[in-house]
Amino acid sequence: MGFGDLELLTLQQYWWIIISLLGGLFVFIMFVQGGQTLIDTLSSNETEKTMLINSIGRKWELGFTTLVLFGGALFAAFPLFYSTSFGGAYWVWLSILFCFIIQAVSYEYRTKPDNFLGQKTYEIFLKINGFVGVFLLGVAISTFFSGAEFHLDSNFFVNWDNDLRGLEALLNPFNYLLGFSLVFLARISGALYFISSIDYEPIRDKAVESIKQNMVLFLLFFLSFMAWILTKDGFAVDINGVVVIQEYKYFTNFIEMPIVLGMFIVGVLMVIGAVYTAIVFKKTCCIKTGGVGIVFTVMAIFLNIGFNGTVYYPSVTDLQSSLTIMNSSGSHYTLMTMSYASLMIPFVLGYIALAWYSMDKVKITKEEIESPDAHNY
Amino acid sequence: MEEHLVDWSRAQFALTAMYHWIFVPLTLGLGFIVAIMESIYVKTGSQEWKKMTKFWMTLFAINFAIGVATGIIMEFEFGTNWANYSWFVGDIFGAPLAVEGILAFFMESTFFAVMFFGWDKVGKKFHLVSTWLVAIGSNLSALWILVANGWMQYPVGMEFNPDTVRNEMINFWEVLFSPVAVAKFLHTIGSGYVMASLFVVGISAWYLLKGRDVVFAKKSMVVGATFGLITSLFLVLSGDESAHQVALKQPVKLAAMEGLYEGKTEAGIVGIGILNPDKTIDNDEHPFLFEVEAPYALSLLGYHDIHAFVPGLKDLVYGNEQRGIISAQEKIDKGKLAVQALEDYKEAKKANDMVRANEARLILEENMRYFGYGHLKSPEQIVPPVATTFYAFHIMVTLGGWFTFLFAILLYLSMKKDISDYRLLLTAAVWSIPLGYIAGEAGWVVAEVGRQPWAIQDLMPVGIAATKISSTNVMISFFMFATLFTLLLIAEIKIMTKQIKIGPEGGH
């Protein structure tokens, strides 16, 4: 028995689970972005700042790659989402991409002599990526709940019904909730990561302080976001593929899918537990627990809108153009082929873990950063 | 769809792709050169080779960062600017991109960190393996995107589904091992290896001209010239196969590459030529103001037979009954039947009239291979910009020949004589670095301008493929990209030249 014997719906669900997993991993690895916003807050001189930047600088490519894979997997598994959302919400996605383009050069060029734009500019680039990039991603994902303005023609070509081409999402204050939640979450995980990877007390102390503040703000926005989606009307699809608006849809989904609810609760508790342990017991390894918690939480939210007859990309101007995992996926053959490729994912995660472990077992110290022989950012 | 929109969408894609292509070739080739150097270091334990490895690695990293920065946009731009295209072929095109992410990008990015920061953190062998994996990973990334590009030039392994109004993959292996995709991949990575070799010999030549870091430069020169000579021969072979594939699959492109209007047997290749600007497809002007032709060469190159008939643009536009070539007008008529049949099918299905739907489906299937022609307005539209394609092709080939010669003579002199004495040659080597970039970009111009008006050969013209959006939006994003990428390019060049001036002794 292979993937080819599975029903189309099963393959669609399998791929939605992978997308959810990638989404979760991506939000976790946003500790790099969060860390970028803390480089001044947590340092009191150039050496300390360099230590911070070198700590996350060894991980930024992973985040970048996860974003690329997230896009590629969506294109392959749910091509109608790729064409509809990227083509339609043009400016939101391009803005996010600009925030990532400037990140990619900043680490390498920041302290190089003759770098044209100056060290300060590259640090501002990192902060734009950390604040604006993460915030806009949150806003973009929030439209999965609030809806977007598009209709599809008989060729399934997208027509966007708002001239702001995606930026109209910023006119809906509810979308800010997830945007800010992600920003503060990334700052928390960034601080947790610094604590684990840098062996230097002054930075660790400041990181703990920053976690306290950001946790309060995160909880404020995240709980508001959850309150919003659990109480709002949701977009559902019936067995004939007709899209309808249903009261408390997302709340109902959690009740009807206890595994997803359990995943969500465990995830949130792990994040809270990690933060608590870091603050109260001064443990240095909390990024692991917190990371798994983030992956679970985000996965649960994605699974909520992908499964149980739910629309994951609703259109508010033409309800029947809304996207579900059933009507937006690749063909059976393509999903099957890619499912075989997906068997490589555990292997990939394995070598990432191996490389990560080998690199991080030697902590970053002040001596290493100051050594003349080091390759520093 | 408004006309300016398509132009701006194309301009933006061309701009971002050409910027990206400034950085990719060096990554493809330098990765291997650095890995070879580090292998020698690990084998001999010589600090000299370690220093050399680290120096070229520094330049690799500077280039790599901006390659990544310009690369991310490419993946999403299919969606943002070519949404209709993305739906029409997403079922085929998406898979290679996703596989690329899973198999290649993570390998590249994970081991990149080890390669740069792992010198004192992991063992020598683990480090060396990491360096090789970065090189292999970056070349694997190139494989999948070029498979996707090859598919656009020659769509295979799929079937059109009128219910979903898209092409659906039915055979992944046919997509992966399509002869066009294979030839494209080999020729493209080959050009990367040659570019990287030019970079290494050019910079080494500069040190020799300055009389500094002589031992380092001579060693680097030998590695660069050897790698360059081997890979440029490989480039010639893969180029020959590419041209053969173009002749078989995209005869219009081949005719444009050669400025061939009237088809002929025993066709020659114009080695050097200036096109006659007054020549159009429907007049009888001579196509060239001046030309030097190598006899039989085009028949040989295109069809591996000196007597083969090579169709010209006129044959392909107006048809040539004797040679069994149907005219573009006939294809347009069939294409219009297909487009209409699709509409009929959709309508009949809506009305639940299965008899009519089946009739329409039959007509559609019969004419599907000309589907894209149904959107064209005139037969002449199938002709790409001849001058651009012709000159780009000739620049590429001429420069390719020069590079092969340059590597051979540099290698010979490095082994037999004191290369430092040949200052003119060394100067030529330095100036060949920018020529390498020109040759690479020219190659892409041939491939992409030469296939106009098609986004997907015969199935979808660019005008239908673009996202429906007002052109002002695309114009604004075009200038945003142009500004940002130019600033980053200037930064990259300044940083790179500074590091070269600092040299292998001064930094790390």
Chai-1 contact restraints between the chains, C-beta under 6 A:
chainA,res_idxA,chainB,res_idxB,connection_type,confidence,min_distance_angstrom,max_distance_angstrom,comment,restraint_id
A,R58,B,A113,contact,1.0,0.0,6.0,A-B,restraint_1
A,R58,B,F117,contact,1.0,0.0,6.0,A-B,restraint_2
A,E61,B,S109,contact,1.0,0.0,6.0,A-B,restraint_3
A,E61,B,F112,contact,1.0,0.0,6.0,A-B,restraint_4
A,L62,B,S109,contact,1.0,0.0,6.0,A-B,restraint_5
A,T65,B,F105,contact,1.0,0.0,6.0,A-B,restraint_6
A,T65,B,F106,contact,1.0,0.0,6.0,A-B,restraint_7
A,T65,B,S109,contact,1.0,0.0,6.0,A-B,restraint_8
A,V68,B,E75,contact,1.0,0.0,6.0,A-B,restraint_9
A,V68,B,G101,contact,1.0,0.0,6.0,A-B,restraint_10
A,V68,B,F105,contact,1.0,0.0,6.0,A-B,restraint_11
A,L69,B,G101,contact,1.0,0.0,6.0,A-B,restraint_12
A,G71,B,E75,contact,1.0,0.0,6.0,A-B,restraint_13
A,G71,B,F76,contact,1.0,0.0,6.0,A-B,restraint_14
A,G72,B,L97,contact,1.0,0.0,6.0,A-B,restraint_15
A,G72,B,A98,contact,1.0,0.0,6.0,A-B,restraint_16
A,G72,B,G101,contact,1.0,0.0,6.0,A-B,restraint_17
A,A73,B,A98,contact,1.0,0.0,6.0,A-B,restraint_18
A,F75,B,G94,contact,1.0,0.0,6.0,A-B,restraint_19
A,F75,B,L97,contact,1.0,0.0,6.0,A-B,restraint_20
A,A76,B,G94,contact,1.0,0.0,6.0,A-B,restraint_21
A,A76,B,A95,contact,1.0,0.0,6.0,A-B,restraint_22
A,A76,B,A98,contact,1.0,0.0,6.0,A-B,restraint_23
A,P79,B,G90,contact,1.0,0.0,6.0,A-B,restraint_24
A,P79,B,G94,contact,1.0,0.0,6.0,A-B,restraint_25
A,Y82,B,G79,contact,1.0,0.0,6.0,A-B,restraint_26
A,Y82,B,S86,contact,1.0,0.0,6.0,A-B,restraint_27
A,S83,B,G79,contact,1.0,0.0,6.0,A-B,restraint_28
A,S83,B,A83,contact,1.0,0.0,6.0,A-B,restraint_29
A,S83,B,S86,contact,1.0,0.0,6.0,A-B,restraint_30
A,S83,B,W87,contact,1.0,0.0,6.0,A-B,restraint_31
A,F86,B,F76,contact,1.0,0.0,6.0,A-B,restraint_32
A,F86,B,G79,contact,1.0,0.0,6.0,A-B,restraint_33
A,F86,B,T80,contact,1.0,0.0,6.0,A-B,restraint_34
A,G87,B,G79,contact,1.0,0.0,6.0,A-B,restraint_35
A,G87,B,T80,contact,1.0,0.0,6.0,A-B,restraint_36
A,G87,B,A83,contact,1.0,0.0,6.0,A-B,restraint_37
A,G87,B,T467,contact,1.0,0.0,6.0,A-B,restraint_38
A,Y90,B,T80,contact,1.0,0.0,6.0,A-B,restraint_39
A,Y90,B,I469,contact,1.0,0.0,6.0,A-B,restraint_40
A,W93,B,T80,contact,1.0,0.0,6.0,A-B,restraint_41
A,L94,B,S477,contact,1.0,0.0,6.0,A-B,restraint_42
A,L97,B,I73,contact,1.0,0.0,6.0,A-B,restraint_43
A,L97,B,F76,contact,1.0,0.0,6.0,A-B,restraint_44
A,F100,B,I72,contact,1.0,0.0,6.0,A-B,restraint_45
A,I101,B,A69,contact,1.0,0.0,6.0,A-B,restraint_46
A,A104,B,A65,contact,1.0,0.0,6.0,A-B,restraint_47
A,A104,B,V68,contact,1.0,0.0,6.0,A-B,restraint_48
A,A104,B,A69,contact,1.0,0.0,6.0,A-B,restraint_49
A,V105,B,A65,contact,1.0,0.0,6.0,A-B,restraint_50
A,V105,B,I66,contact,1.0,0.0,6.0,A-B,restraint_51
A,V105,B,A69,contact,1.0,0.0,6.0,A-B,restraint_52
A,V105,B,L488,contact,1.0,0.0,6.0,A-B,restraint_53
A,E108,B,A61,contact,1.0,0.0,6.0,A-B,restraint_54
A,E108,B,A65,contact,1.0,0.0,6.0,A-B,restraint_55
A,Y109,B,A491,contact,1.0,0.0,6.0,A-B,restraint_56
A,Y109,B,I495,contact,1.0,0.0,6.0,A-B,restraint_57
A,K112,B,I495,contact,1.0,0.0,6.0,A-B,restraint_58
A,P113,B,K498,contact,1.0,0.0,6.0,A-B,restraint_59
A,D114,B,K494,contact,1.0,0.0,6.0,A-B,restraint_60
A,D114,B,K498,contact,1.0,0.0,6.0,A-B,restraint_61
A,N115,B,A491,contact,1.0,0.0,6.0,A-B,restraint_62
A,N115,B,I495,contact,1.0,0.0,6.0,A-B,restraint_63
A,F116,B,I490,contact,1.0,0.0,6.0,A-B,restraint_64
A,F116,B,A491,contact,1.0,0.0,6.0,A-B,restraint_65
A,F116,B,K494,contact,1.0,0.0,6.0,A-B,restraint_66
A,L117,B,A491,contact,1.0,0.0,6.0,A-B,restraint_67
A,S154,B,K346,contact,1.0,0.0,6.0,A-B,restraint_68
A,N155,B,V165,contact,1.0,0.0,6.0,A-B,restraint_69
A,F156,B,W87,contact,1.0,0.0,6.0,A-B,restraint_70
A,F156,B,V165,contact,1.0,0.0,6.0,A-B,restraint_71
A,F157,B,N84,contact,1.0,0.0,6.0,A-B,restraint_72
A,V158,B,A83,contact,1.0,0.0,6.0,A-B,restraint_73
A,N159,B,K468,contact,1.0,0.0,6.0,A-B,restraint_74
A,G330,B,D91,contact,1.0,0.0,6.0,A-B,restraint_75
A,S331,B,D91,contact,1.0,0.0,6.0,A-B,restraint_76
A,S331,B,E168,contact,1.0,0.0,6.0,A-B,restraint_77
A,Y333,B,M169,contact,1.0,0.0,6.0,A-B,restraint_78
A,Y333,B,I170,contact,1.0,0.0,6.0,A-B,restraint_79
A,T334,B,D91,contact,1.0,0.0,6.0,A-B,restraint_80
A,T334,B,A95,contact,1.0,0.0,6.0,A-B,restraint_81
A,T334,B,M169,contact,1.0,0.0,6.0,A-B,restraint_82
A,T337,B,F172,contact,1.0,0.0,6.0,A-B,restraint_83
A,M338,B,A95,contact,1.0,0.0,6.0,A-B,restraint_84
A,M338,B,A98,contact,1.0,0.0,6.0,A-B,restraint_85
A,A341,B,V99,contact,1.0,0.0,6.0,A-B,restraint_86
A,A341,B,I102,contact,1.0,0.0,6.0,A-B,restraint_87
A,M344,B,I102,contact,1.0,0.0,6.0,A-B,restraint_88
A,V348,B,F106,contact,1.0,0.0,6.0,A-B,restraint_89
A,I352,B,T110,contact,1.0,0.0,6.0,A-B,restraint_90
A,A355,B,T110,contact,1.0,0.0,6.0,A-B,restraint_91
A,A355,B,V114,contact,1.0,0.0,6.0,A-B,restraint_92
A,S358,B,V122,contact,1.0,0.0,6.0,A-B,restraint_93
A,M359,B,K121,contact,1.0,0.0,6.0,A-B,restraint_94
A,V362,B,K121,contact,1.0,0.0,6.0,A-B,restraint_95
A,H375,B,F116,contact,1.0,0.0,6.0,A-B,restraint_96
